[in-house]
Amino acid sequence: MSVWKNKQFFVILLVGVLVSCNSEAPYFPKPLGYHRVALPDHEYTKEFNQPDCPFTYKYSNQAFVVPSQENSCNHNLFYPRYKATLYASYVQLDQTNDKNNLFYHTESSRNLVYEHTIKADKIEETLVENDSTGVYGVTYDIAGNVASNYQFFLTDTTDHFFRAALYFETTPNIDSIQPILDYIKVDLEEMVETFEWKK
């Protein structure tokens, strides 16, 4: 009787093993991921200092200045490795002209930022106030899948107005560009901190 029970147990065990070997394990797809980006240390040995432009600033060694053909004060900072461009423009203010005074340009810049409200998760404004250099303005950190995640303007409040907006040459997807965006934002904060009007 005990031999029969042992044979029965052995047969059940054998069938169980064979069945489990033939059954396929359930398939669980890997979640979507992005390539890890190795980012270099931040270095700022380059300086924008065109003779005919009334401002200077330091910028990343990873970027290159691409001047505008019409006006060298209007230029782009291009990051070829990350396919990102900071579009920068300068305006000589005329406080007697309704279309070229400080109020007009600050409101125009603000409106361009808040056009992203439809797609933005949030927009964080930070005041720039540097009494020693006479540089004032606002930076806009725009979270979400928007065309431009970082913009700012700088002014001396009377004569000069400088505006810049960062764009990537890709479909907006904050999950894929976030590490690079965070890296470039550090560069742009350095740019704002070192920005000076020429005497």
C-alpha positions in Angstrom: 0.0 0.0 0.0 2.8 2.4 0.9 4.6 1.6 -2.4 1.4 2.5 -4.4 1.2 5.8 -2.5 4.8 6.5 -3.3 4.2 5.7 -7.0 1.1 7.9 -7.0 3.0 10.8 -5.4 5.9 10.3 -7.9 3.4 10.4 -10.9 1.7 13.5 -9.7 5.0 15.2 -9.1 6.3 14.2 -12.6 3.1 15.5 -14.3 3.3 18.7 -12.3 6.9 19.3 -13.4 6.1 18.5 -17.0 3.1 20.8 -17.1 5.1 23.6 -15.5 7.9 23.2 -17.9 5.6 23.5 -20.9 3.6 26.5 -19.7 4.9 29.9 -20.7 5.7 32.5 -18.1 3.4 35.6 -18.3 4.9 38.5 -20.3 5.4 41.8 -18.6 6.7 44.5 -21.0 9.4 46.8 -19.7 8.3 50.3 -19.0 9.2 53.0 -21.5 12.6 54.5 -20.6 15.0 57.1 -21.9 18.8 56.9 -22.6 21.0 58.1 -19.7 22.7 61.4 -20.7 26.2 62.0 -19.4 26.5 65.7 -18.8 29.8 67.5 -18.4 30.8 69.8 -15.6 29.6 73.4 -15.9 32.4 75.8 -17.2 32.0 79.4 -18.0 35.2 80.7 -19.7 33.3 82.3 -22.6 32.0 85.8 -22.5 29.6 87.6 -24.8 31.1 91.1 -25.3 30.4 92.5 -28.8 31.8 96.1 -29.2 28.5 97.4 -30.5 26.3 95.8 -27.8 25.7 97.6 -24.4 25.9 94.4 -22.3 28.1 91.5 -21.4 27.6 88.1 -19.8 29.3 84.7 -19.3 28.0 81.6 -21.0 28.6 77.9 -21.1 31.6 76.3 -22.8 29.0 73.9 -24.3 27.3 76.7 -26.3 28.2 78.8 -29.3 27.0 82.3 -30.2 25.2 82.6 -33.5 24.8 86.3 -34.3 21.8 87.7 -36.2 22.6 89.1 -39.7 20.7 92.3 -39.0 22.0 93.1 -35.5 24.7 91.3 -33.6 23.0 92.2 -30.3 20.2 89.9 -31.4 21.8 86.4 -31.3 21.3 82.8 -30.4 23.2 80.6 -28.0 23.3 77.2 -29.6 23.9 73.9 -27.7 24.7 71.5 -30.6 25.1 68.5 -28.4 21.6 68.9 -27.0 19.9 70.5 -30.0 18.8 73.4 -27.8 18.9 77.1 -28.7 18.5 80.2 -26.5 17.0 82.9 -28.7 18.1 86.3 -27.4 17.1 89.8 -28.5 18.0 93.3 -27.5 16.0 96.5 -27.8 17.1 100.1 -27.2 14.1 101.6 -25.2 12.4 104.8 -26.0 10.2 105.8 -23.1 8.3 108.4 -25.3 7.2 105.7 -27.7 4.2 103.6 -26.7 5.4 100.6 -28.8 9.0 100.7 -27.5 8.9 101.6 -23.9 9.6 99.4 -20.8 5.9 98.7 -20.1 5.3 97.6 -23.7 8.2 95.1 -23.7 7.7 93.7 -20.2 4.0 93.0 -21.0 4.8 91.6 -24.4 7.4 89.2 -22.8 4.9 88.2 -20.1 2.2 87.5 -22.7 4.6 85.3 -24.7 5.3 83.3 -21.6 1.6 82.9 -20.6 0.7 81.7 -24.1 2.1 78.4 -22.8 -0.6 78.2 -20.1 -2.7 75.7 -22.0 0.1 73.0 -21.9 2.0 74.2 -18.8 1.7 72.4 -15.5 2.9 75.6 -13.7 4.8 78.8 -14.4 7.2 80.0 -11.7 8.3 83.7 -11.8 11.5 84.8 -10.1 12.4 88.5 -9.8 16.0 89.6 -10.7 17.2 92.5 -8.8 20.9 93.5 -8.9 21.4 97.0 -7.7 25.2 96.9 -8.1 25.0 96.2 -11.9 21.6 97.9 -12.5 20.1 94.7 -13.9 16.5 93.9 -13.1 14.0 91.5 -14.7 12.1 88.3 -14.4 12.9 84.7 -15.1 10.1 82.3 -16.0 10.4 78.6 -15.3 7.7 76.8 -17.3 6.9 73.2 -16.3 5.3 70.7 -18.6 5.2 69.7 -22.2 5.6 73.2 -23.6 7.6 74.6 -26.5 9.8 76.8 -24.3 10.5 75.8 -20.7 12.6 78.8 -19.7 12.4 82.4 -20.6 13.6 85.7 -19.1 14.0 89.4 -19.6 16.5 91.8 -18.2 16.5 95.6 -18.2 18.0 98.7 -16.6 14.4 100.1 -16.5 15.3 103.2 -18.7 17.3 102.5 -21.8 17.9 98.8 -22.3 15.8 95.6 -22.7 17.1 92.1 -23.2 14.9 89.1 -23.7 15.7 85.3 -24.1 13.7 82.1 -24.6 15.0 78.5 -24.6 13.8 76.0 -27.2 14.6 72.4 -28.0 14.6 71.0 -31.6 12.2 68.2 -30.7 8.6 67.5 -29.9 7.9 68.7 -26.3 8.3 65.8 -23.9 9.4 66.9 -20.5 10.2 63.3 -19.4 12.9 63.0 -22.1 14.5 66.4 -21.9 14.3 67.1 -18.1 18.0 66.2 -17.3 19.2 68.4 -20.2 16.8 71.2 -19.3 18.0 71.2 -15.7 21.6 71.3 -16.9 21.0 74.2 -19.2 18.9 76.1 -16.6 22.0 76.2 -14.4 23.9 77.8 -17.3 21.1 80.4 -17.9 21.1 81.3 -14.2 24.8 81.9 -14.4 24.2 84.0 -17.5 21.6 86.1 -15.6 23.9 86.5 -12.6 26.9 87.6 -14.7 24.9 89.9 -17.0 26.0 93.5 -16.9 25.3 96.7 -18.7 28.3 98.5 -20.1 29.0 102.0 -18.6 
